Amino acid sequence: MARNKVQFQRGLSDVEFERLYGTEEKCRAALFSWRWPEGFVCPACGASAHCELEKRALWQCNACHTQTSLTAGTIFASTKLDLTVWFRAMFHMTQTKQGISALELSRRIDVSYNTAWAMHHKLRQVMLERNREKPLEGRIEMDDAYLGGERSGGKRGRGSPGKTPFLAAVETTQDGKARRVKLRRVRRFTKKNVKKITGRIATRGARVVTDGLGCFNGVADAGCTHEPVVTGSGRKAARHPAFRACQHGARQHQERYRSHVPIREQKARGAPARRV
């Protein structure tokens, strides 16, 4: 049986993480290279000449004498935790397929629940703001998706009760490997809504691949190149290879929803509850 290349792609192992960020010194060196990749730059005047106040862990600008720390202006500012704890939290939040709760995070990094909850929300907010400012570009797979499981009886497919519709868009390489994903909830799948969302999450001129649903004609109205693929209907159409990355991104969103939303709320919304 062929393996799913997306699911079996290599991540960052525990051993490799310890080698790269296992000590406070390694974490500080990594943070310095991310913040000032070409060397120290004064946040006040932009000068590069500086001196280091080692005992106070500060950098001082030789031009304006402004003093700054490595963590100033970042989510690590004024933290009482070591950077190794923060890096370990980032590792667990980004390497687990179904996401991780604040309670489980507190157990793994050995901090109180309140501390883990604050770290969890800070890191998620940073990821949200970072992705919000960077629209998708190049080749994009776009498809309609629904949050909620199958029900016996009643209407099937689009428009069935108890399901939350959302638009899934995945930026990929030319050979279909996923790079970045954006998910947006919609009230209804209409041409107007698709045009509005596409204009917000994709750059003009991007190549957008969709199925033959009529609402996706709004992609062209948003200034993108639209490439519809007629897939038909039913389960076979839902697994069309042209949307492999998009399908995987939507499934991950559903898994994380079930991991974080309380069981009672999932049942109220009509999603299949799953205990973790």
DRENDO-1510 file (C-alpha; in Angstrom, 1 decimal, always signed):
<recs>
REC; n; res; u; v; w
REC; 1; MET; +0.0; +0.0; +0.0 .
REC; 2; ALA; +1.4; +3.4; -1.0 .
REC; 3; ARG; +2.3; +5.8; +1.8 .
REC; 4; ASN; +0.9; +9.3; +2.0 .
REC; 5; LYS; +4.0; +11.5; +1.4 .
REC; 6; VAL; +2.4; +14.4; +3.3 .
REC; 7; GLN; +1.8; +12.3; +6.5 .
REC; 8; PHE; +5.3; +10.7; +6.3 .
REC; 9; GLN; +7.3; +13.8; +5.7 .
REC; 10; ARG; +10.2; +14.2; +8.1 .
REC; 11; GLY; +9.7; +16.6; +11.0 .
REC; 12; LEU; +12.0; +17.7; +13.8 .
REC; 13; SER; +12.9; +14.8; +16.1 .
REC; 14; ASP; +13.5; +15.1; +19.8 .
REC; 15; VAL; +17.1; +14.2; +19.3 .
REC; 16; GLU; +17.6; +16.9; +16.7 .
REC; 17; PHE; +15.8; +19.5; +18.8 .
REC; 18; GLU; +18.1; +18.8; +21.8 .
REC; 19; ARG; +21.1; +19.1; +19.5 .
REC; 20; LEU; +19.9; +22.5; +18.2 .
REC; 21; TYR; +18.2; +24.1; +21.2 .
REC; 22; GLY; +19.2; +21.9; +24.2 .
REC; 23; THR; +20.8; +24.6; +26.3 .
REC; 24; GLU; +20.1; +28.3; +27.2 .
REC; 25; GLU; +23.2; +29.4; +25.2 .
REC; 26; LYS; +22.0; +27.7; +22.1 .
REC; 27; CYS; +18.5; +29.2; +22.4 .
REC; 28; ARG; +20.0; +32.7; +22.8 .
REC; 29; ALA; +22.3; +32.2; +19.9 .
REC; 30; ALA; +19.3; +31.1; +17.7 .
REC; 31; LEU; +17.1; +34.0; +18.8 .
REC; 32; PHE; +20.0; +36.5; +18.1 .
REC; 33; SER; +20.4; +35.1; +14.6 .
REC; 34; TRP; +16.6; +35.3; +13.9 .
REC; 35; ARG; +16.3; +38.8; +15.3 .
REC; 36; TRP; +19.5; +40.3; +13.9 .
REC; 37; PRO; +20.6; +38.0; +11.0 .
REC; 38; GLU; +23.2; +40.6; +9.8 .
REC; 39; GLY; +24.4; +41.6; +13.3 .
REC; 40; PHE; +23.1; +43.9; +16.0 .
REC; 41; VAL; +20.9; +46.8; +14.8 .
REC; 42; CYS; +19.8; +49.5; +17.3 .
REC; 43; PRO; +16.0; +49.6; +17.6 .
REC; 44; ALA; +16.1; +53.3; +18.2 .
REC; 45; CYS; +18.5; +54.7; +15.6 .
REC; 46; GLY; +19.4; +51.8; +13.4 .
REC; 47; ALA; +23.1; +52.0; +14.0 .
REC; 48; SER; +25.1; +48.8; +14.2 .
REC; 49; ALA; +28.1; +49.8; +16.3 .
REC; 50; HIS; +27.5; +48.5; +19.8 .
REC; 51; CYS; +29.0; +47.1; +23.0 .
REC; 52; GLU; +27.7; +44.2; +25.1 .
REC; 53; LEU; +27.1; +44.5; +28.8 .
REC; 54; GLU; +27.6; +40.9; +29.7 .
REC; 55; LYS; +26.7; +41.0; +33.4 .
REC; 56; ARG; +23.3; +42.6; +32.6 .
REC; 57; ALA; +22.8; +40.7; +29.3 .
REC; 58; LEU; +22.2; +43.9; +27.4 .
REC; 59; TRP; +23.4; +45.5; +24.2 .
REC; 60; GLN; +24.2; +49.2; +24.1 .
REC; 61; CYS; +24.3; +51.3; +21.0 .
REC; 62; ASN; +27.5; +53.4; +20.6 .
REC; 63; ALA; +25.7; +56.1; +18.7 .
REC; 64; CYS; +22.6; +56.9; +20.9 .
REC; 65; HIS; +23.5; +54.8; +24.0 .
REC; 66; THR; +20.1; +53.0; +23.9 .
REC; 67; GLN; +20.2; +49.7; +25.8 .
REC; 68; THR; +18.2; +46.7; +24.7 .
REC; 69; SER; +17.9; +43.1; +25.6 .
REC; 70; LEU; +17.7; +40.1; +23.3 .
REC; 71; THR; +14.0; +39.5; +24.3 .
REC; 72; ALA; +12.8; +43.1; +24.3 .
REC; 73; GLY; +10.0; +43.7; +22.0 .
REC; 74; THR; +9.3; +39.9; +21.6 .
REC; 75; ILE; +6.8; +37.5; +23.3 .
REC; 76; PHE; +9.7; +36.6; +25.6 .
REC; 77; ALA; +10.0; +40.1; +27.0 .
REC; 78; SER; +10.0; +40.2; +30.8 .
REC; 79; THR; +9.6; +36.4; +31.0 .
REC; 80; LYS; +10.8; +34.6; +34.1 .
REC; 81; LEU; +11.1; +31.3; +32.3 .
REC; 82; ASP; +14.3; +30.1; +30.5 .
REC; 83; LEU; +14.3; +30.3; +26.7 .
REC; 84; THR; +14.7; +26.5; +26.7 .
REC; 85; VAL; +11.2; +26.2; +28.2 .
REC; 86; TRP; +9.8; +28.5; +25.5 .
REC; 87; PHE; +11.5; +26.7; +22.7 .
REC; 88; ARG; +10.3; +23.3; +24.1 .
REC; 89; ALA; +6.7; +24.7; +24.1 .
REC; 90; MET; +7.1; +25.9; +20.5 .
REC; 91; PHE; +8.4; +22.5; +19.5 .
REC; 92; HIS; +5.5; +20.6; +21.0 .
REC; 93; MET; +2.9; +23.0; +19.5 .
REC; 94; THR; +4.3; +22.8; +16.0 .
REC; 95; GLN; +5.2; +19.1; +15.8 .
REC; 96; THR; +2.0; +17.4; +16.9 .
REC; 97; LYS; -0.5; +16.7; +14.1 .
REC; 98; GLN; -3.6; +17.2; +16.2 .
REC; 99; GLY; -2.3; +20.2; +18.2 .
REC; 100; ILE; -1.8; +20.2; +22.0 .
REC; 101; SER; -3.9; +21.5; +24.8 .
REC; 102; ALA; -2.6; +23.8; +27.5 .
REC; 103; LEU; -3.0; +21.1; +30.1 .
REC; 104; GLU; -0.9; +18.6; +28.2 .
REC; 105; LEU; +1.7; +21.3; +27.4 .
REC; 106; SER; +2.0; +22.0; +31.2 .
REC; 107; ARG; +2.8; +18.4; +31.8 .
REC; 108; ARG; +5.4; +18.1; +29.0 .
REC; 109; ILE; +7.4; +21.3; +29.9 .
REC; 110; ASP; +6.9; +21.0; +33.7 .
REC; 111; VAL; +5.1; +24.3; +34.4 .
REC; 112; SER; +1.8; +25.2; +36.1 .
REC; 113; TYR; -1.4; +25.1; +34.0 .
REC; 114; ASN; -1.8; +28.9; +34.2 .
REC; 115; THR; +1.7; +29.4; +32.9 .
REC; 116; ALA; +1.2; +26.9; +30.1 .
REC; 117; TRP; -2.2; +28.5; +29.2 .
REC; 118; ALA; -0.6; +32.0; +28.8 .
REC; 119; MET; +2.3; +30.6; +26.7 .
REC; 120; HIS; -0.1; +28.6; +24.6 .
REC; 121; HIS; -2.2; +31.7; +23.8 .
REC; 122; LYS; +0.8; +33.9; +23.2 .
REC; 123; LEU; +2.3; +31.5; +20.7 .
REC; 124; ARG; -0.9; +30.9; +18.9 .
REC; 125; GLN; -1.6; +34.7; +18.6 .
REC; 126; VAL; +1.9; +35.2; +17.2 .
REC; 127; MET; +1.4; +32.5; +14.6 .
REC; 128; LEU; -2.0; +34.0; +13.7 .
REC; 129; GLU; -0.6; +37.5; +13.2 .
REC; 130; ARG; +2.4; +36.2; +11.2 .
REC; 131; ASN; +0.2; +34.3; +8.8 .
REC; 132; ARG; -2.4; +37.0; +8.5 .
REC; 133; GLU; +0.1; +39.4; +7.0 .
REC; 134; LYS; +1.4; +37.0; +4.4 .
REC; 135; PRO; -1.0; +36.2; +1.6 .
REC; 136; LEU; -0.7; +32.9; -0.3 .
REC; 137; GLU; +1.0; +33.1; -3.7 .
REC; 138; GLY; +2.1; +30.9; -6.6 .
REC; 139; ARG; +0.0; +27.7; -7.0 .
REC; 140; ILE; -2.9; +27.4; -4.6 .
REC; 141; GLU; -5.4; +24.6; -4.1 .
REC; 142; MET; -8.8; +25.8; -2.9 .
REC; 143; ASP; -11.8; +23.7; -1.9 .
REC; 144; ASP; -15.0; +23.9; +0.1 .
REC; 145; ALA; -14.9; +21.9; +3.4 .
REC; 146; TYR; -17.2; +21.2; +6.3 .
REC; 147; LEU; -16.7; +20.7; +10.0 .
REC; 148; GLY; -18.9; +18.0; +11.3 .
REC; 149; GLY; -19.2; +14.2; +10.8 .
REC; 150; GLU; -21.6; +12.0; +9.0 .
REC; 151; ARG; -25.2; +11.5; +10.3 .
REC; 152; SER; -27.6; +8.7; +9.6 .
REC; 153; GLY; -30.6; +9.9; +7.6 .
REC; 154; GLY; -31.3; +13.5; +6.5 .
REC; 155; LYS; -29.6; +15.4; +3.7 .
REC; 156; ARG; -26.1; +14.5; +2.6 .
REC; 157; GLY; -23.3; +16.7; +1.2 .
REC; 158; ARG; -23.5; +20.5; +0.8 .
REC; 159; GLY; -26.2; +22.2; +2.9 .
REC; 160; SER; -26.6; +19.3; +5.4 .
REC; 161; PRO; -27.6; +20.4; +8.9 .
REC; 162; GLY; -25.2; +20.5; +11.8 .
REC; 163; LYS; -22.1; +21.3; +9.7 .
REC; 164; THR; -19.9; +24.4; +9.6 .
REC; 165; PRO; -18.7; +25.4; +6.2 .
REC; 166; PHE; -15.3; +26.8; +5.6 .
REC; 167; LEU; -13.0; +27.6; +2.7 .
REC; 168; ALA; -9.6; +25.8; +2.7 .
REC; 169; ALA; -6.7; +27.2; +0.6 .
REC; 170; VAL; -3.2; +25.7; +0.5 .
REC; 171; GLU; -0.2; +27.2; -1.1 .
REC; 172; THR; +1.9; +24.4; -2.7 .
REC; 173; THR; +5.0; +23.9; -4.8 .
REC; 174; GLN; +4.5; +23.2; -8.5 .
REC; 175; ASP; +4.4; +19.5; -7.8 .
REC; 176; GLY; +1.7; +19.7; -5.2 .
REC; 177; LYS; +3.7; +19.8; -1.9 .
REC; 178; ALA; +2.0; +21.9; +0.8 .
REC; 179; ARG; +3.7; +25.0; +2.0 .
REC; 180; ARG; +1.2; +27.2; +3.9 .
REC; 181; VAL; -2.5; +26.9; +4.6 .
REC; 182; LYS; -5.3; +29.4; +5.3 .
REC; 183; LEU; -8.8; +28.5; +6.5 .
REC; 184; ARG; -11.8; +30.9; +6.5 .
REC; 185; ARG; -15.3; +30.2; +7.8 .
REC; 186; VAL; -18.1; +31.2; +5.4 .
REC; 187; ARG; -21.9; +31.5; +5.8 .
REC; 188; ARG; -22.5; +30.2; +2.3 .
REC; 189; PHE; -20.5; +29.2; -0.7 .
REC; 190; THR; -21.3; +32.0; -3.1 .
REC; 191; LYS; -19.3; +33.7; -5.8 .
REC; 192; LYS; -19.4; +37.0; -3.9 .
REC; 193; ASN; -18.0; +35.4; -0.7 .
REC; 194; VAL; -15.3; +33.5; -2.6 .
REC; 195; LYS; -14.2; +36.6; -4.4 .
REC; 196; LYS; -14.0; +38.5; -1.0 .
REC; 197; ILE; -12.0; +35.8; +0.7 .
REC; 198; THR; -9.7; +35.2; -2.2 .
REC; 199; GLY; -8.8; +38.9; -2.4 .
REC; 200; ARG; -7.8; +38.8; +1.3 .
REC; 201; ILE; -5.8; +35.6; +1.4 .
REC; 202; ALA; -4.2; +35.3; -2.1 .
REC; 203; THR; -2.0; +37.7; -4.1 .
REC; 204; ARG; -3.2; +38.9; -7.5 .
REC; 205; GLY; -2.1; +36.7; -10.3 .
REC; 206; ALA; -1.8; +33.6; -8.2 .
REC; 207; ARG; -2.8; +30.3; -9.9 .
REC; 208; VAL; -5.8; +28.9; -8.0 .
REC; 209; VAL; -6.9; +25.3; -8.7 .
REC; 210; THR; -10.5; +24.5; -7.7 .
REC; 211; ASP; -13.2; +22.0; -8.5 .
REC; 212; GLY; -16.1; +22.9; -10.8 .
REC; 213; LEU; -18.4; +24.4; -8.2 .
REC; 214; GLY; -19.9; +27.6; -9.6 .
REC; 215; CYS; -19.0; +29.8; -6.7 .
REC; 216; PHE; -15.3; +29.4; -7.4 .
REC; 217; ASN; -15.7; +31.7; -10.5 .
REC; 218; GLY; -15.2; +34.4; -7.9 .
REC; 219; VAL; -11.5; +33.5; -7.9 .
REC; 220; ALA; -11.0; +35.2; -11.3 .
REC; 221; ASP; -12.9; +38.3; -10.2 .
REC; 222; ALA; -10.4; +38.6; -7.4 .
REC; 223; GLY; -7.6; +39.0; -9.9 .
REC; 224; CYS; -6.2; +35.4; -9.8 .
REC; 225; THR; -5.8; +32.8; -12.5 .
REC; 226; HIS; -8.6; +30.3; -12.1 .
REC; 227; GLU; -8.0; +26.6; -13.1 .
REC; 228; PRO; -11.2; +24.6; -12.5 .
REC; 229; VAL; -11.0; +20.8; -12.4 .
REC; 230; VAL; -14.3; +19.0; -13.0 .
REC; 231; THR; -14.3; +16.2; -10.5 .
REC; 232; GLY; -17.9; +15.0; -10.5 .
REC; 233; SER; -19.5; +14.2; -7.1 .
REC; 234; GLY; -19.4; +11.6; -4.3 .
REC; 235; ARG; -16.6; +10.2; -2.2 .
REC; 236; LYS; -14.3; +9.6; -5.2 .
REC; 237; ALA; -14.5; +13.2; -6.3 .
REC; 238; ALA; -13.6; +14.3; -2.7 .
REC; 239; ARG; -10.3; +12.4; -3.0 .
REC; 240; HIS; -9.3; +13.8; -6.3 .
REC; 241; PRO; -5.4; +13.9; -6.5 .
REC; 242; ALA; -5.5; +17.6; -7.7 .
REC; 243; PHE; -6.6; +18.6; -4.2 .
REC; 244; ARG; -4.4; +16.3; -2.0 .
REC; 245; ALA; -2.7; +19.1; -0.1 .
REC; 246; CYS; -6.0; +20.9; +0.5 .
REC; 247; GLN; -7.8; +17.8; +1.7 .
REC; 248; HIS; -4.9; +17.1; +4.2 .
REC; 249; GLY; -5.0; +20.7; +5.5 .
REC; 250; ALA; -8.8; +20.5; +6.1 .
REC; 251; ARG; -8.5; +17.2; +7.9 .
REC; 252; GLN; -5.8; +18.6; +10.2 .
REC; 253; HIS; -8.1; +21.6; +11.0 .
REC; 254; GLN; -10.9; +19.1; +11.9 .
REC; 255; GLU; -8.6; +17.0; +14.1 .
REC; 256; ARG; -7.4; +20.1; +16.0 .
REC; 257; TYR; -10.9; +21.3; +16.5 .
REC; 258; ARG; -11.9; +18.0; +18.1 .
REC; 259; SER; -8.8; +18.1; +20.3 .
REC; 260; HIS; -9.5; +21.6; +21.7 .
REC; 261; VAL; -13.3; +22.1; +21.7 .
REC; 262; PRO; -15.1; +20.6; +24.7 .
REC; 263; ILE; -17.1; +17.4; +23.9 .
REC; 264; ARG; -20.4; +19.0; +24.9 .
REC; 265; GLU; -19.9; +21.9; +22.5 .
REC; 266; GLN; -18.9; +19.6; +19.7 .
REC; 267; LYS; -22.2; +17.7; +20.1 .
REC; 268; ALA; -24.2; +20.9; +20.2 .
REC; 269; ARG; -22.6; +22.0; +16.9 .
REC; 270; GLY; -23.2; +18.6; +15.3 .
REC; 271; ALA; -19.5; +17.5; +15.1 .
REC; 272; PRO; -18.6; +13.9; +16.0 .
REC; 273; ALA; -17.1; +14.0; +19.5 .
REC; 274; ARG; -13.8; +12.3; +20.1 .
REC; 275; ARG; -12.0; +12.0; +23.4 .
REC; 276; VAL; -8.3; +12.5; +23.5 .
</recs>
